[in-house]
Amino acid sequence: MTELHLIPSIIASVFLLSIAIYLLFKKPRRDYIIPLIFFCFAAFIWNIGVMITNITNGEIIWAQISALGLIFIPPVIFHFAVEYTKFFEDKYYLLAYIPAFLLALSLPLGYYVTGVNKELAYGMEPTYEFLLFSLNSWIGFFLVLFSIFMLFKYYRESVGIKKRQALIILFAIPTNAFLSFISYVIMVEIFHVAQFPVGALLDLLMVSLIVYAILRLKLPVETAVEIDFRILAETASEGICIIDREGDIEYSNKHFCEMVNTPKKEVLGNAFKHFVSSTFHEKFNDIIKKTLEGEKIFGMEIALKKEGDGTISAEMNTSPIIWNDRIIGSFITIRDIEERKRAEEALKESEEKYRTLVENLNVGVYRNTPGEKGRFIEANPAIIRMFGYESKEEFLKLNVSDLYYHPEERKKFNEKMLREGFVKNEEIQLRRKDGTPIWGSVTAKAVRDEHGEVRYYDGIIEDITDRKKTEEALRESEEKYRTLAEQSMDGIFLALGYKLMYANSALLNILGAKSFDELKDKNLLRFLQEEDAEKIRKDVERGLKGEISEMRYELKAKRLDEKEIFIDLSITRVMYEGKPHALGIVRDITEKKKMEEALKESEERYRSIVENSHAGILIVDDNFCIIYANDQLANIVGYKKDEIIGKDFRDFLDEESKELVAERYKKRQRGEDVPHRYECRVVRKDGEKRDVELSAVVIKDREGKMRTIGQILDITDRKKAEEELRKQKTYFQALFESSPEAIVSLDEKHRVLDLNPAFIELFGYTIEDLKGKDLDDFVLPEDEEEKGRELTEKVIHGEIVRSEGLRKRKNGSLIPVSILGAPIFIEGKQVGIFTIYRDITARKEAEQEREFYDSLLRHDVANRNTIIQGSLELLAEENLTGEQQSIVQNALKAARSSSELIEMIRDLRRISGEQSFIPINLHEILSKVVSIFEQQAKNKGIEIIYTPIQGTVKADSLLENAFSNIIQNAIIHSNCSKINISGGEEEKRGKAVYRISIEDDGEGIPDDIYKNIFSPGVKSKSSAGSGLGLYLVKKIIESYGGYIAIRKPEKGKGTIFDIYIPKFK
């Protein structure tokens, strides 16, 4: 054999070995890859054995080695087909290897390969013992045939990409088997040349096709769902992974690799648990176990290990991947919530700061009932002192209206609160106990119950009497202003920009100046801290423009001598000498701040009660004995107040909470750091357990004894509501996220709030691209700008809109979509918009294709049919025999029938498309139709009687076709002697219509087609027509908003067609 003859086998061997090595190290590796690798090695062994047999001039040992590879090829193919199709659930199919192993044992004994055929013209082929070779061939034939059956069944059950992949594999395996057999018979038996070079190339071709199908036509998971998964996954802002049942990662997107700071090649094939912090391993195993049992897990927080950079907090969702009713793995999405965690910690810190600030307020705080008079429910000491009362009990007996200088103002205030729900910095003239008028600045909010009814008003009030007096005095006259200003204990100044134009003596004292000259050239902002100065500078600029009417601050300032003081600064815009100036009032509150700090310690008990009055309050000694409890605490635990005092507080807790409270109480007494607030559970008198939030603080009373002040808030209903809200939010978010339609959520001004994955996939935009922006600025092409903006305006104003049009993707390409836009209303108020887009590209392409075929039929086919008809008519005029004339007439009749059919299809197409109607006079069109058919009717002995119908309808030229069709049918098919056309104006279904009745006295329509006469294709047995005529008439009349009916005459034979068309006004 020449070296040239060995080249195909050498090439095939090299490639088969290369493919096997490539597949061996490729990850993730599917179950069916292993038998494919076995096939490559089996085919490689067969090739190498045959080649060396030829090189060594027929040494039988190499022929036996080649036979070893050949024996194992059929079971390996069968193994691959089973693993690929998952046809068997158990591993019994591996028994197919047993015959191959038994035959392999016969090789060293010389029973299978009997020699080498050296008599071939080209090359050498091993010769085999007939019985064993036949047995192996039949086993191989059965295994290949069964493999084809499994692949064909799998192909029938698959769709999309998976179906195309299966088709290529289904083609490759039987084709290789068939061509190998045929080529062996032809080459060895007929032409007496070696077949193994061709067999080697066929094996290589089969493996190449299978590998191509697996690598090129693959889904991210082994399901039959065709989605553009990789585009979506790789552009997602979340980590996405697919893991198999063993927990190994089969796919991960780029974002997940970045989250764990690990290259993708090291991620794939690794256990997902490898990237989970060890503290979460048990929790993760439980999640995956539930997922593989069919459960979907949402919002589970775990910690991921970031290579070389500690851990990150993440939120994980898992869903089972189901294929052929079997869960084959898990789909995991991971969201980095590290920033959110930091934000939550910052929020907690902010809340603590805010709570401290509120607890140090020294303004009047109150709660009162609504109504024209109103009653106080709660009040703090500041408001009691403000109005000159001696005790809280005395103050709470008052009507709220008693404190108004003009009691009727209370009615106006109450109406405003009920209408708007809150007031801010409302200035009201009030009166003290001794009748002295004062001015208060009130900020209040209406608190409603679950039914929306106002229960009470919570508010704060600040005494602004001095400020009002100062402002009033300033408005009366400049001189009077100067007098008052100079006598005021508050610092007063007038400034142009930040340059002082005037300062009273009190301001000089506050800032440590001896004269105005020391201040006049100084920028006022220099007395403030840099951060405060920048804020006031911006506010003053806005205030001088009239955007802010009044500004007030509590600040830290520096005097000229660098001494730090606290000031209360109020700034108002005034016009002076035609220019806007800043009028300021400065009060030194340094002493007040010191007093507030001292007061905080001495009045801790009282302030805690006031500030927490909406919750249960108690004070216990160092033996847990309750020495004070308010009414709300009694309500929470279900006891009377006198049943609580003197009892051990722990008696009202369940067993678990008793241990928790006792432990934290002891730590708090020792001065250790324990949480300020925590949750526990109380047991009511009736045995009911309620969830509460407990906050506690340790103080010393006036005698120096340690006391614990506790605040208890019943949170049972809140926890239930929070859980229900969480479930609802999870449900609706899942609907939004999993919808196959592209959905965008917008606010009431058409700005983007959120996108679902289908929108991101369709348009290519992410939420970062669009959030807070007008959607139209991104998706409307120029040609659709005007129409799109009109749709937006409609939905912004509460309309639901439906439309179709082109929209622009992020990459600039246009896509046809159907659009549904709808407003979102909550409690009657529009709060947002949602818009749904559906890709209608396939439908549009189908419409274009239908239009092409329709055009082809109506133009190309119709034109050729006209030529045929004309040629037949010319031929009919020639001198033909009777038989020839009959043939021509039959052909001519068929051509005319074809033309009529094409014309009907054209009319149906016109009806289904966009139509333009015009006013048409019924009498004129009916007269025209009668004149057209009058002679034809006379020729058949038929009389047409037309009673004029005067009226106008909105239609088009097809109306004439409708009348003509019915009249012509009566002339040709009814065997009548008379056709009567009559009608007039009537009212049908609440509308004014014209009735046109066409009656013949013929044989009538057969009963077997009477009920379906207007259906397409219905005709009498004797008719040669298409059966589309009356169906076309029905469609034409319905396109005008009318309808057609058929009936039999009351007497005699015949048929009556009643046509009803709306009257044109």
ABEGO torsion letter per residue (X at the ends): XBAAAAAAAAAAAAAAAAAAAAAAABOBBBAAAAAAAAAAAAAAAAAAAAAAAAAAGGBAAAAAAAAAAAAAAAAAAAAAAAAAAGABABAAAAAAAAAAAAAAAAAAAGAABAEBBAABABEBBBBBBAAAAAAAAAAAAAAAAAAAAAAAAAAAABBEAAAAAAAAAAAAAAAAAAAAAAAAAAAAAAAGBBAAAAAAAAAAAAAAAAAAAAAABBBABBBABBBBAAAAAAABABBBBBBBAAGBBABBBAAAAAAAGBBAAAABGBBAAAABBAAAAAAAAAAAAAAAAGBBBBGBBBBBBBBGAEBBBBBBBBBBBBBGGBBAEBBBBBBBAAAAAAAAAAAAAAAAAAAAAAAABABBBBBBBBEAAEBBABBBAAAAAAAGBABAAAAAABBAAAABABAAAAAAAAAAAAAAGBBBGBBBBBBBAAGBBBBBBBBBBBBBBAAGBBABBBBBBBBAAAAAAAAAAAAABAAAAAAAAAABABBBBBBBEABBABBBAAAAAAAGBABAAAAAABBAAAABBAAAAAAAAAAAAAAAAGABABBBBBBBBBBAAGBBBBBBBBBBBBBBGGBBBBBBBBBBAAAAAAAAAAAAAAAAAAAAAAAAAABBBBBBBAAGBBABBBAAAAAAAGBBAAAABGBBAAAABBAAAAAAAAAAAAAAAAGBBBBABBBBBBBBAAGBBBBBBBBBBBBBBAAGBBBBBBBBBBAAAAAAAAAAAAAAAAAAAAAAAABABBBBBBBAAGBBABBBAAAAAAAGBBAAAABGBBAAAAABBAAAAAAAAAAAAAAAAGBBBBBBEBBBBAAGBBBBBBBBBBBBBBGGBBAEBBBBBBBAAAAAAAAAAAAAAAAAAAAAAAAAAAAAAAAAAAAAABBBBAAAAAAAAAAAAAAAAAAAAAAAAAAAAAAABBBBBBBBBAAAAAAAAAAAAAAAAAAAGBBBBBBBBBEBBBBBAAAAAAAAAAAAAAAAAAGBABBBBBEEBBBBGGBBBBBBBBBBABAEBBAAAAAAAABBGBBBAABABAGAAAAAAAAAAAAAGBBBBBBBBABEBEBBBBBBBBBBX
